[in-house]
Amino acid sequence: MSGTGAVVRAAGGWYFIECPACRRAHGWPGTWSWNGDVVSPTLEPELREQDATMVCNSFIHDGLIQFLSSCTHALAGRTVPLPPV
């Protein structure tokens, strides 16, 4: 992914951030509530990614990603800035 902020818009009306914990893209449909700011996004509801090897739950507010304690990665319970993509 490449862009000028923390959010990239993809085909089909989806938006993505690069998760600093999972090192994977996490996305949401354009129909979700978000402030439209690609540098300091605020998003509702929470993002949840899960597969056989990991769980990642987070809230995004003012360009910060707050990882919930239910995450199975090293940033569980921490809040960090979203990296640029």
PDB file of N, CA, C and O in Angstrom:
ATOM      1  N   MET A   1       0.849  -1.175   0.000  1.00  0.00           N
ATOM      2  CA  MET A   1       0.000   0.000   0.000  1.00  0.00           C
ATOM      3  C   MET A   1       0.891   1.233   0.000  1.00  0.00           C
ATOM      4  O   MET A   1       2.000   1.224   0.536  1.00  0.00           O
ATOM      5  N   SER A   2       0.390   2.271  -0.602  1.00  0.00           N
ATOM      6  CA  SER A   2       1.115   3.537  -0.543  1.00  0.00           C
ATOM      7  C   SER A   2       0.120   4.678  -0.572  1.00  0.00           C
ATOM      8  O   SER A   2      -0.941   4.577  -1.190  1.00  0.00           O
ATOM      9  N   GLY A   3       0.464   5.751   0.093  1.00  0.00           N
ATOM     10  CA  GLY A   3      -0.427   6.889   0.165  1.00  0.00           C
ATOM     11  C   GLY A   3       0.249   8.041   0.872  1.00  0.00           C
ATOM     12  O   GLY A   3       1.472   8.068   1.006  1.00  0.00           O
ATOM     13  N   THR A   4      -0.552   8.996   1.326  1.00  0.00           N
ATOM     14  CA  THR A   4       0.004  10.183   1.968  1.00  0.00           C
ATOM     15  C   THR A   4      -0.427  10.311   3.411  1.00  0.00           C
ATOM     16  O   THR A   4      -0.112  11.315   4.050  1.00  0.00           O
ATOM     17  N   GLY A   5      -1.128   9.343   3.944  1.00  0.00           N
ATOM     18  CA  GLY A   5      -1.592   9.409   5.321  1.00  0.00           C
ATOM     19  C   GLY A   5      -1.586   8.034   5.943  1.00  0.00           C
ATOM     20  O   GLY A   5      -0.838   7.152   5.522  1.00  0.00           O
ATOM     21  N   ALA A   6      -2.429   7.854   6.954  1.00  0.00           N
ATOM     22  CA  ALA A   6      -2.536   6.584   7.653  1.00  0.00           C
ATOM     23  C   ALA A   6      -3.607   5.682   7.046  1.00  0.00           C
ATOM     24  O   ALA A   6      -3.696   4.505   7.398  1.00  0.00           O
ATOM     25  N   VAL A   7      -4.427   6.225   6.133  1.00  0.00           N
ATOM     26  CA  VAL A   7      -5.534   5.476   5.528  1.00  0.00           C
ATOM     27  C   VAL A   7      -5.366   5.460   4.021  1.00  0.00           C
ATOM     28  O   VAL A   7      -5.012   6.469   3.411  1.00  0.00           O
ATOM     29  N   VAL A   8      -5.623   4.309   3.429  1.00  0.00           N
ATOM     30  CA  VAL A   8      -5.604   4.165   1.981  1.00  0.00           C
ATOM     31  C   VAL A   8      -6.980   3.710   1.535  1.00  0.00           C
ATOM     32  O   VAL A   8      -7.564   2.811   2.141  1.00  0.00           O
ATOM     33  N   ARG A   9      -7.505   4.321   0.481  1.00  0.00           N
ATOM     34  CA  ARG A   9      -8.775   3.902  -0.085  1.00  0.00           C
ATOM     35  C   ARG A   9      -8.500   2.902  -1.196  1.00  0.00           C
ATOM     36  O   ARG A   9      -7.652   3.125  -2.059  1.00  0.00           O
ATOM     37  N   ALA A  10      -9.228   1.801  -1.156  1.00  0.00           N
ATOM     38  CA  ALA A  10      -9.074   0.762  -2.167  1.00  0.00           C
ATOM     39  C   ALA A  10     -10.329   0.682  -3.021  1.00  0.00           C
ATOM     40  O   ALA A  10     -11.352   1.287  -2.699  1.00  0.00           O
ATOM     41  N   ALA A  11     -10.245  -0.054  -4.088  1.00  0.00           N
ATOM     42  CA  ALA A  11     -11.393  -0.258  -4.968  1.00  0.00           C
ATOM     43  C   ALA A  11     -12.546  -0.878  -4.186  1.00  0.00           C
ATOM     44  O   ALA A  11     -12.334  -1.613  -3.221  1.00  0.00           O
ATOM     45  N   GLY A  12     -13.745  -0.578  -4.610  1.00  0.00           N
ATOM     46  CA  GLY A  12     -14.910  -1.152  -3.966  1.00  0.00           C
ATOM     47  C   GLY A  12     -15.364  -0.405  -2.724  1.00  0.00           C
ATOM     48  O   GLY A  12     -16.220  -0.903  -1.993  1.00  0.00           O
ATOM     49  N   GLY A  13     -14.813   0.783  -2.463  1.00  0.00           N
ATOM     50  CA  GLY A  13     -15.265   1.587  -1.333  1.00  0.00           C
ATOM     51  C   GLY A  13     -14.725   1.155   0.019  1.00  0.00           C
ATOM     52  O   GLY A  13     -15.280   1.543   1.047  1.00  0.00           O
ATOM     53  N   TRP A  14     -13.673   0.372   0.050  1.00  0.00           N
ATOM     54  CA  TRP A  14     -13.062  -0.045   1.313  1.00  0.00           C
ATOM     55  C   TRP A  14     -11.878   0.857   1.626  1.00  0.00           C
ATOM     56  O   TRP A  14     -11.244   1.410   0.727  1.00  0.00           O
ATOM     57  N   TYR A  15     -11.587   0.999   2.924  1.00  0.00           N
ATOM     58  CA  TYR A  15     -10.462   1.781   3.423  1.00  0.00           C
ATOM     59  C   TYR A  15      -9.600   0.881   4.295  1.00  0.00           C
ATOM     60  O   TYR A  15     -10.103  -0.038   4.940  1.00  0.00           O
ATOM     61  N   PHE A  16      -8.295   1.151   4.311  1.00  0.00           N
ATOM     62  CA  PHE A  16      -7.366   0.290   5.031  1.00  0.00           C
ATOM     63  C   PHE A  16      -6.336   1.096   5.816  1.00  0.00           C
ATOM     64  O   PHE A  16      -5.931   2.186   5.412  1.00  0.00           O
ATOM     65  N   ILE A  17      -5.930   0.532   6.938  1.00  0.00           N
ATOM     66  CA  ILE A  17      -4.774   1.026   7.697  1.00  0.00           C
ATOM     67  C   ILE A  17      -3.778  -0.125   7.754  1.00  0.00           C
ATOM     68  O   ILE A  17      -4.148  -1.287   7.585  1.00  0.00           O
ATOM     69  N   GLU A  18      -2.534   0.201   7.990  1.00  0.00           N
ATOM     70  CA  GLU A  18      -1.511  -0.813   8.207  1.00  0.00           C
ATOM     71  C   GLU A  18      -1.374  -0.973   9.717  1.00  0.00           C
ATOM     72  O   GLU A  18      -0.975  -0.038  10.410  1.00  0.00           O
ATOM     73  N   CYS A  19      -1.705  -2.156  10.224  1.00  0.00           N
ATOM     74  CA  CYS A  19      -1.655  -2.393  11.667  1.00  0.00           C
ATOM     75  C   CYS A  19      -0.201  -2.507  12.115  1.00  0.00           C
ATOM     76  O   CYS A  19       0.532  -3.356  11.608  1.00  0.00           O
ATOM     77  N   PRO A  20       0.235  -1.656  13.068  1.00  0.00           N
ATOM     78  CA  PRO A  20       1.621  -1.714  13.524  1.00  0.00           C
ATOM     79  C   PRO A  20       1.922  -2.949  14.368  1.00  0.00           C
ATOM     80  O   PRO A  20       3.090  -3.280  14.577  1.00  0.00           O
ATOM     81  N   ALA A  21       0.904  -3.628  14.850  1.00  0.00           N
ATOM     82  CA  ALA A  21       1.125  -4.839  15.648  1.00  0.00           C
ATOM     83  C   ALA A  21       1.177  -6.084  14.771  1.00  0.00           C
ATOM     84  O   ALA A  21       2.095  -6.896  14.888  1.00  0.00           O
ATOM     85  N   CYS A  22       0.194  -6.231  13.897  1.00  0.00           N
ATOM     86  CA  CYS A  22       0.089  -7.428  13.049  1.00  0.00           C
ATOM     87  C   CYS A  22       0.930  -7.331  11.792  1.00  0.00           C
ATOM     88  O   CYS A  22       1.264  -8.344  11.177  1.00  0.00           O
ATOM     89  N   ARG A  23       1.275  -6.092  11.408  1.00  0.00           N
ATOM     90  CA  ARG A  23       1.954  -5.842  10.140  1.00  0.00           C
ATOM     91  C   ARG A  23       1.109  -6.337   8.963  1.00  0.00           C
ATOM     92  O   ARG A  23       1.623  -6.843   7.965  1.00  0.00           O
ATOM     93  N   ARG A  24      -0.213  -6.170   9.120  1.00  0.00           N
ATOM     94  CA  ARG A  24      -1.171  -6.529   8.081  1.00  0.00           C
ATOM     95  C   ARG A  24      -2.114  -5.354   7.857  1.00  0.00           C
ATOM     96  O   ARG A  24      -2.276  -4.497   8.726  1.00  0.00           O
ATOM     97  N   ALA A  25      -2.723  -5.329   6.698  1.00  0.00           N
ATOM     98  CA  ALA A  25      -3.737  -4.323   6.418  1.00  0.00           C
ATOM     99  C   ALA A  25      -5.047  -4.741   7.088  1.00  0.00           C
ATOM    100  O   ALA A  25      -5.472  -5.890   6.970  1.00  0.00           O
ATOM    101  N   HIS A  26      -5.679  -3.807   7.787  1.00  0.00           N
ATOM    102  CA  HIS A  26      -7.005  -4.012   8.366  1.00  0.00           C
ATOM    103  C   HIS A  26      -7.943  -3.025   7.673  1.00  0.00           C
ATOM    104  O   HIS A  26      -7.607  -1.851   7.517  1.00  0.00           O
ATOM    105  N   GLY A  27      -9.114  -3.499   7.259  1.00  0.00           N
ATOM    106  CA  GLY A  27      -9.996  -2.653   6.481  1.00  0.00           C
ATOM    107  C   GLY A  27     -11.407  -2.555   7.011  1.00  0.00           C
ATOM    108  O   GLY A  27     -11.841  -3.342   7.852  1.00  0.00           O
ATOM    109  N   TRP A  28     -12.121  -1.546   6.483  1.00  0.00           N
ATOM    110  CA  TRP A  28     -13.526  -1.348   6.817  1.00  0.00           C
ATOM    111  C   TRP A  28     -14.237  -0.781   5.595  1.00  0.00           C
ATOM    112  O   TRP A  28     -13.627  -0.103   4.768  1.00  0.00           O
ATOM    113  N   PRO A  29     -15.544  -1.067   5.488  1.00  0.00           N
ATOM    114  CA  PRO A  29     -16.308  -0.536   4.354  1.00  0.00           C
ATOM    115  C   PRO A  29     -16.577   0.954   4.539  1.00  0.00           C
ATOM    116  O   PRO A  29     -16.663   1.448   5.663  1.00  0.00           O
ATOM    117  N   GLY A  30     -16.706   1.652   3.431  1.00  0.00           N
ATOM    118  CA  GLY A  30     -16.960   3.088   3.467  1.00  0.00           C
ATOM    119  C   GLY A  30     -18.281   3.473   4.106  1.00  0.00           C
ATOM    120  O   GLY A  30     -18.527   4.655   4.344  1.00  0.00           O
ATOM    121  N   THR A  31     -19.131   2.504   4.387  1.00  0.00           N
ATOM    122  CA  THR A  31     -20.414   2.786   5.033  1.00  0.00           C
ATOM    123  C   THR A  31     -20.292   2.931   6.546  1.00  0.00           C
ATOM    124  O   THR A  31     -21.238   3.375   7.196  1.00  0.00           O
ATOM    125  N   TRP A  32     -19.148   2.565   7.119  1.00  0.00           N
ATOM    126  CA  TRP A  32     -18.951   2.738   8.559  1.00  0.00           C
ATOM    127  C   TRP A  32     -18.787   4.214   8.880  1.00  0.00           C
ATOM    128  O   TRP A  32     -18.496   5.024   8.000  1.00  0.00           O
ATOM    129  N   SER A  33     -18.976   4.554  10.146  1.00  0.00           N
ATOM    130  CA  SER A  33     -18.802   5.927  10.607  1.00  0.00           C
ATOM    131  C   SER A  33     -17.318   6.217  10.817  1.00  0.00           C
ATOM    132  O   SER A  33     -16.660   5.604  11.657  1.00  0.00           O
ATOM    133  N   TRP A  34     -16.809   7.167  10.034  1.00  0.00           N
ATOM    134  CA  TRP A  34     -15.443   7.650  10.265  1.00  0.00           C
ATOM    135  C   TRP A  34     -15.361   9.092   9.811  1.00  0.00           C
ATOM    136  O   TRP A  34     -16.178   9.547   9.011  1.00  0.00           O
ATOM    137  N   ASN A  35     -14.379   9.806  10.319  1.00  0.00           N
ATOM    138  CA  ASN A  35     -14.303  11.240  10.097  1.00  0.00           C
ATOM    139  C   ASN A  35     -13.748  11.630   8.724  1.00  0.00           C
ATOM    140  O   ASN A  35     -13.689  12.820   8.412  1.00  0.00           O
ATOM    141  N   GLY A  36     -13.344  10.675   7.907  1.00  0.00           N
ATOM    142  CA  GLY A  36     -12.835  10.962   6.572  1.00  0.00           C
ATOM    143  C   GLY A  36     -11.424  11.515   6.532  1.00  0.00           C
ATOM    144  O   GLY A  36     -10.917  11.822   5.454  1.00  0.00           O
ATOM    145  N   ASP A  37     -10.782  11.648   7.676  1.00  0.00           N
ATOM    146  CA  ASP A  37      -9.422  12.182   7.761  1.00  0.00           C
ATOM    147  C   ASP A  37      -8.420  11.045   7.531  1.00  0.00           C
ATOM    148  O   ASP A  37      -8.345  10.115   8.335  1.00  0.00           O
ATOM    149  N   VAL A  38      -7.650  11.113   6.437  1.00  0.00           N
ATOM    150  CA  VAL A  38      -6.704  10.037   6.139  1.00  0.00           C
ATOM    151  C   VAL A  38      -5.410  10.131   6.936  1.00  0.00           C
ATOM    152  O   VAL A  38      -4.628   9.181   6.947  1.00  0.00           O
ATOM    153  N   VAL A  39      -5.169  11.247   7.597  1.00  0.00           N
ATOM    154  CA  VAL A  39      -3.969  11.414   8.417  1.00  0.00           C
ATOM    155  C   VAL A  39      -4.257  11.074   9.878  1.00  0.00           C
ATOM    156  O   VAL A  39      -3.468  10.370  10.509  1.00  0.00           O
ATOM    157  N   SER A  40      -5.368  11.560  10.426  1.00  0.00           N
ATOM    158  CA  SER A  40      -5.743  11.322  11.832  1.00  0.00           C
ATOM    159  C   SER A  40      -7.172  10.778  11.891  1.00  0.00           C
ATOM    160  O   SER A  40      -8.080  11.463  12.361  1.00  0.00           O
ATOM    161  N   PRO A  41      -7.367   9.555  11.415  1.00  0.00           N
ATOM    162  CA  PRO A  41      -8.733   9.020  11.360  1.00  0.00           C
ATOM    163  C   PRO A  41      -9.320   8.709  12.730  1.00  0.00           C
ATOM    164  O   PRO A  41      -8.607   8.381  13.679  1.00  0.00           O
ATOM    165  N   THR A  42     -10.643   8.822  12.801  1.00  0.00           N
ATOM    166  CA  THR A  42     -11.440   8.332  13.921  1.00  0.00           C
ATOM    167  C   THR A  42     -12.504   7.442  13.292  1.00  0.00           C
ATOM    168  O   THR A  42     -13.155   7.833  12.323  1.00  0.00           O
ATOM    169  N   LEU A  43     -12.677   6.258  13.840  1.00  0.00           N
ATOM    170  CA  LEU A  43     -13.502   5.236  13.217  1.00  0.00           C
ATOM    171  C   LEU A  43     -14.400   4.567  14.241  1.00  0.00           C
ATOM    172  O   LEU A  43     -13.985   4.324  15.374  1.00  0.00           O
ATOM    173  N   GLU A  44     -15.625   4.272  13.847  1.00  0.00           N
ATOM    174  CA  GLU A  44     -16.537   3.470  14.667  1.00  0.00           C
ATOM    175  C   GLU A  44     -17.222   2.473  13.759  1.00  0.00           C
ATOM    176  O   GLU A  44     -17.575   2.849  12.641  1.00  0.00           O
ATOM    177  N   PRO A  45     -17.432   1.263  14.145  1.00  0.00           N
ATOM    178  CA  PRO A  45     -17.119   0.634  15.433  1.00  0.00           C
ATOM    179  C   PRO A  45     -15.661   0.190  15.491  1.00  0.00           C
ATOM    180  O   PRO A  45     -14.827   0.681  14.731  1.00  0.00           O
ATOM    181  N   GLU A  46     -15.364  -0.718  16.375  1.00  0.00           N
ATOM    182  CA  GLU A  46     -14.002  -1.225  16.503  1.00  0.00           C
ATOM    183  C   GLU A  46     -13.628  -2.075  15.296  1.00  0.00           C
ATOM    184  O   GLU A  46     -14.488  -2.657  14.635  1.00  0.00           O
ATOM    185  N   LEU A  47     -12.338  -2.134  15.026  1.00  0.00           N
ATOM    186  CA  LEU A  47     -11.819  -3.061  14.027  1.00  0.00           C
ATOM    187  C   LEU A  47     -11.522  -4.381  14.711  1.00  0.00           C
ATOM    188  O   LEU A  47     -10.966  -4.405  15.809  1.00  0.00           O
ATOM    189  N   ARG A  48     -11.891  -5.475  14.069  1.00  0.00           N
ATOM    190  CA  ARG A  48     -11.583  -6.798  14.611  1.00  0.00           C
ATOM    191  C   ARG A  48     -11.097  -7.679  13.478  1.00  0.00           C
ATOM    192  O   ARG A  48     -11.799  -7.889  12.489  1.00  0.00           O
ATOM    193  N   GLU A  49      -9.904  -8.183  13.633  1.00  0.00           N
ATOM    194  CA  GLU A  49      -9.315  -9.130  12.684  1.00  0.00           C
ATOM    195  C   GLU A  49      -8.963 -10.388  13.471  1.00  0.00           C
ATOM    196  O   GLU A  49      -8.409 -10.317  14.568  1.00  0.00           O
ATOM    197  N   GLN A  50      -9.292 -11.522  12.899  1.00  0.00           N
ATOM    198  CA  GLN A  50      -9.006 -12.778  13.581  1.00  0.00           C
ATOM    199  C   GLN A  50      -8.799 -13.871  12.549  1.00  0.00           C
ATOM    200  O   GLN A  50      -9.527 -13.955  11.560  1.00  0.00           O
ATOM    201  N   ASP A  51      -7.810 -14.697  12.786  1.00  0.00           N
ATOM    202  CA  ASP A  51      -7.627 -15.906  11.997  1.00  0.00           C
ATOM    203  C   ASP A  51      -7.095 -16.986  12.928  1.00  0.00           C
ATOM    204  O   ASP A  51      -7.135 -16.816  14.147  1.00  0.00           O
ATOM    205  N   ALA A  52      -6.610 -18.065  12.399  1.00  0.00           N
ATOM    206  CA  ALA A  52      -6.169 -19.186  13.225  1.00  0.00           C
ATOM    207  C   ALA A  52      -4.944 -18.862  14.081  1.00  0.00           C
ATOM    208  O   ALA A  52      -4.662 -19.568  15.048  1.00  0.00           O
ATOM    209  N   THR A  53      -4.216 -17.799  13.732  1.00  0.00           N
ATOM    210  CA  THR A  53      -2.968 -17.501  14.440  1.00  0.00           C
ATOM    211  C   THR A  53      -2.998 -16.234  15.286  1.00  0.00           C
ATOM    212  O   THR A  53      -2.092 -16.023  16.093  1.00  0.00           O
ATOM    213  N   MET A  54      -4.014 -15.381  15.128  1.00  0.00           N
ATOM    214  CA  MET A  54      -4.006 -14.128  15.882  1.00  0.00           C
ATOM    215  C   MET A  54      -5.408 -13.551  16.027  1.00  0.00           C
ATOM    216  O   MET A  54      -6.331 -13.882  15.282  1.00  0.00           O
ATOM    217  N   VAL A  55      -5.525 -12.663  17.033  1.00  0.00           N
ATOM    218  CA  VAL A  55      -6.720 -11.847  17.251  1.00  0.00           C
ATOM    219  C   VAL A  55      -6.229 -10.412  17.419  1.00  0.00           C
ATOM    220  O   VAL A  55      -5.288 -10.155  18.169  1.00  0.00           O
ATOM    221  N   CYS A  56      -6.868  -9.488  16.720  1.00  0.00           N
ATOM    222  CA  CYS A  56      -6.519  -8.076  16.839  1.00  0.00           C
ATOM    223  C   CYS A  56      -7.807  -7.265  16.915  1.00  0.00           C
ATOM    224  O   CYS A  56      -8.545  -7.177  15.933  1.00  0.00           O
ATOM    225  N   ASN A  57      -8.079  -6.673  18.071  1.00  0.00           N
ATOM    226  CA  ASN A  57      -9.233  -5.787  18.293  1.00  0.00           C
ATOM    227  C   ASN A  57      -8.698  -4.408  18.617  1.00  0.00           C
ATOM    228  O   ASN A  57      -7.803  -4.258  19.448  1.00  0.00           O
ATOM    229  N   SER A  58      -9.256  -3.386  17.950  1.00  0.00           N
ATOM    230  CA  SER A  58      -8.750  -2.046  18.208  1.00  0.00           C
ATOM    231  C   SER A  58      -9.804  -0.994  17.924  1.00  0.00           C
ATOM    232  O   SER A  58     -10.748  -1.208  17.163  1.00  0.00           O
ATOM    233  N   PHE A  59      -9.608   0.159  18.569  1.00  0.00           N
ATOM    234  CA  PHE A  59     -10.358   1.367  18.273  1.00  0.00           C
ATOM    235  C   PHE A  59      -9.378   2.364  17.678  1.00  0.00           C
ATOM    236  O   PHE A  59      -8.212   2.399  18.071  1.00  0.00           O
ATOM    237  N   ILE A  60      -9.839   3.173  16.738  1.00  0.00           N
ATOM    238  CA  ILE A  60      -9.003   4.207  16.135  1.00  0.00           C
ATOM    239  C   ILE A  60      -9.632   5.554  16.441  1.00  0.00           C
ATOM    240  O   ILE A  60     -10.797   5.794  16.124  1.00  0.00           O
ATOM    241  N   HIS A  61      -8.838   6.444  17.071  1.00  0.00           N
ATOM    242  CA  HIS A  61      -9.332   7.766  17.451  1.00  0.00           C
ATOM    243  C   HIS A  61      -8.214   8.784  17.267  1.00  0.00           C
ATOM    244  O   HIS A  61      -7.140   8.645  17.851  1.00  0.00           O
ATOM    245  N   ASP A  62      -8.467   9.802  16.458  1.00  0.00           N
ATOM    246  CA  ASP A  62      -7.507  10.888  16.207  1.00  0.00           C
ATOM    247  C   ASP A  62      -6.134  10.378  15.779  1.00  0.00           C
ATOM    248  O   ASP A  62      -5.114  10.910  16.217  1.00  0.00           O
ATOM    249  N   GLY A  63      -6.097   9.353  14.930  1.00  0.00           N
ATOM    250  CA  GLY A  63      -4.842   8.837  14.406  1.00  0.00           C
ATOM    251  C   GLY A  63      -4.092   7.905  15.330  1.00  0.00           C
ATOM    252  O   GLY A  63      -2.970   7.494  15.030  1.00  0.00           O
ATOM    253  N   LEU A  64      -4.705   7.566  16.454  1.00  0.00           N
ATOM    254  CA  LEU A  64      -4.109   6.608  17.391  1.00  0.00           C
ATOM    255  C   LEU A  64      -4.891   5.308  17.323  1.00  0.00           C
ATOM    256  O   LEU A  64      -6.110   5.319  17.148  1.00  0.00           O
ATOM    257  N   ILE A  65      -4.198   4.199  17.459  1.00  0.00           N
ATOM    258  CA  ILE A  65      -4.852   2.900  17.490  1.00  0.00           C
ATOM    259  C   ILE A  65      -4.711   2.328  18.900  1.00  0.00           C
ATOM    260  O   ILE A  65      -3.607   2.122  19.404  1.00  0.00           O
ATOM    261  N   GLN A  66      -5.863   2.079  19.516  1.00  0.00           N
ATOM    262  CA  GLN A  66      -5.916   1.544  20.883  1.00  0.00           C
ATOM    263  C   GLN A  66      -6.209   0.056  20.775  1.00  0.00           C
ATOM    264  O   GLN A  66      -7.307  -0.343  20.387  1.00  0.00           O
ATOM    265  N   PHE A  67      -5.227  -0.756  21.117  1.00  0.00           N
ATOM    266  CA  PHE A  67      -5.384  -2.202  21.071  1.00  0.00           C
ATOM    267  C   PHE A  67      -6.024  -2.690  22.363  1.00  0.00           C
ATOM    268  O   PHE A  67      -5.576  -2.337  23.454  1.00  0.00           O
ATOM    269  N   LEU A  68      -7.054  -3.487  22.242  1.00  0.00           N
ATOM    270  CA  LEU A  68      -7.741  -4.019  23.411  1.00  0.00           C
ATOM    271  C   LEU A  68      -6.926  -5.154  24.019  1.00  0.00           C
ATOM    272  O   LEU A  68      -6.070  -5.740  23.356  1.00  0.00           O
ATOM    273  N   SER A  69      -7.197  -5.456  25.278  1.00  0.00           N
ATOM    274  CA  SER A  69      -6.440  -6.501  25.975  1.00  0.00           C
ATOM    275  C   SER A  69      -6.714  -7.896  25.417  1.00  0.00           C
ATOM    276  O   SER A  69      -5.975  -8.833  25.718  1.00  0.00           O
ATOM    277  N   SER A  70      -7.763  -8.049  24.609  1.00  0.00           N
ATOM    278  CA  SER A  70      -8.069  -9.344  24.002  1.00  0.00           C
ATOM    279  C   SER A  70      -7.164  -9.670  22.812  1.00  0.00           C
ATOM    280  O   SER A  70      -7.230 -10.777  22.277  1.00  0.00           O
ATOM    281  N   CYS A  71      -6.327  -8.734  22.394  1.00  0.00           N
ATOM    282  CA  CYS A  71      -5.401  -8.994  21.288  1.00  0.00           C
ATOM    283  C   CYS A  71      -4.378 -10.048  21.703  1.00  0.00           C
ATOM    284  O   CYS A  71      -4.049 -10.181  22.882  1.00  0.00           O
ATOM    285  N   THR A  72      -3.888 -10.782  20.729  1.00  0.00           N
ATOM    286  CA  THR A  72      -2.900 -11.829  21.022  1.00  0.00           C
ATOM    287  C   THR A  72      -1.498 -11.439  20.545  1.00  0.00           C
ATOM    288  O   THR A  72      -0.657 -12.312  20.330  1.00  0.00           O
ATOM    289  N   HIS A  73      -1.240 -10.155  20.378  1.00  0.00           N
ATOM    290  CA  HIS A  73       0.072  -9.693  19.936  1.00  0.00           C
ATOM    291  C   HIS A  73       0.713  -8.824  21.011  1.00  0.00           C
ATOM    292  O   HIS A  73       0.099  -8.538  22.039  1.00  0.00           O
ATOM    293  N   ALA A  74       1.937  -8.412  20.767  1.00  0.00           N
ATOM    294  CA  ALA A  74       2.734  -7.692  21.771  1.00  0.00           C
ATOM    295  C   ALA A  74       2.189  -6.314  22.128  1.00  0.00           C
ATOM    296  O   ALA A  74       2.550  -5.785  23.180  1.00  0.00           O
ATOM    297  N   LEU A  75       1.334  -5.707  21.299  1.00  0.00           N
ATOM    298  CA  LEU A  75       0.798  -4.382  21.599  1.00  0.00           C
ATOM    299  C   LEU A  75      -0.561  -4.431  22.299  1.00  0.00           C
ATOM    300  O   LEU A  75      -1.209  -3.394  22.441  1.00  0.00           O
ATOM    301  N   ALA A  76      -0.998  -5.586  22.730  1.00  0.00           N
ATOM    302  CA  ALA A  76      -2.274  -5.717  23.449  1.00  0.00           C
ATOM    303  C   ALA A  76      -2.286  -4.767  24.636  1.00  0.00           C
ATOM    304  O   ALA A  76      -1.330  -4.721  25.411  1.00  0.00           O
ATOM    305  N   GLY A  77      -3.380  -4.001  24.781  1.00  0.00           N
ATOM    306  CA  GLY A  77      -3.545  -3.076  25.884  1.00  0.00           C
ATOM    307  C   GLY A  77      -2.825  -1.742  25.718  1.00  0.00           C
ATOM    308  O   GLY A  77      -2.878  -0.907  26.621  1.00  0.00           O
ATOM    309  N   ARG A  78      -2.163  -1.522  24.604  1.00  0.00           N
ATOM    310  CA  ARG A  78      -1.421  -0.272  24.384  1.00  0.00           C
ATOM    311  C   ARG A  78      -2.106   0.594  23.322  1.00  0.00           C
ATOM    312  O   ARG A  78      -2.901   0.102  22.521  1.00  0.00           O
ATOM    313  N   THR A  79      -1.786   1.879  23.331  1.00  0.00           N
ATOM    314  CA  THR A  79      -2.254   2.831  22.330  1.00  0.00           C
ATOM    315  C   THR A  79      -1.013   3.426  21.662  1.00  0.00           C
ATOM    316  O   THR A  79      -0.106   3.913  22.336  1.00  0.00           O
ATOM    317  N   VAL A  80      -0.988   3.378  20.324  1.00  0.00           N
ATOM    318  CA  VAL A  80       0.160   3.861  19.566  1.00  0.00           C
ATOM    319  C   VAL A  80      -0.329   4.634  18.342  1.00  0.00           C
ATOM    320  O   VAL A  80      -1.473   4.453  17.923  1.00  0.00           O
ATOM    321  N   PRO A  81       0.514   5.495  17.759  1.00  0.00           N
ATOM    322  CA  PRO A  81       0.130   6.200  16.534  1.00  0.00           C
ATOM    323  C   PRO A  81       0.012   5.233  15.354  1.00  0.00           C
ATOM    324  O   PRO A  81       0.745   4.247  15.268  1.00  0.00           O
ATOM    325  N   LEU A  82      -0.916   5.529  14.455  1.00  0.00           N
ATOM    326  CA  LEU A  82      -1.001   4.773  13.209  1.00  0.00           C
ATOM    327  C   LEU A  82       0.196   5.142  12.339  1.00  0.00           C
ATOM    328  O   LEU A  82       0.547   6.317  12.232  1.00  0.00           O
ATOM    329  N   PRO A  83       0.821   4.154  11.722  1.00  0.00           N
ATOM    330  CA  PRO A  83       1.943   4.475  10.822  1.00  0.00           C
ATOM    331  C   PRO A  83       1.415   4.995   9.482  1.00  0.00           C
ATOM    332  O   PRO A  83       0.307   4.646   9.074  1.00  0.00           O
ATOM    333  N   PRO A  84       2.202   5.823   8.801  1.00  0.00           N
ATOM    334  CA  PRO A  84       1.805   6.249   7.453  1.00  0.00           C
ATOM    335  C   PRO A  84       1.898   5.079   6.488  1.00  0.00           C
ATOM    336  O   PRO A  84       2.717   4.178   6.664  1.00  0.00           O
ATOM    337  N   VAL A  85       1.056   5.100   5.473  1.00  0.00           N
ATOM    338  CA  VAL A  85       1.088   4.065   4.423  1.00  0.00           C
ATOM    339  C   VAL A  85       1.296   4.709   3.079  1.00  0.00           C
ATOM    340  O   VAL A  85       1.353   4.015   2.063  1.00  0.00           O
TER     341      VAL A  85
END
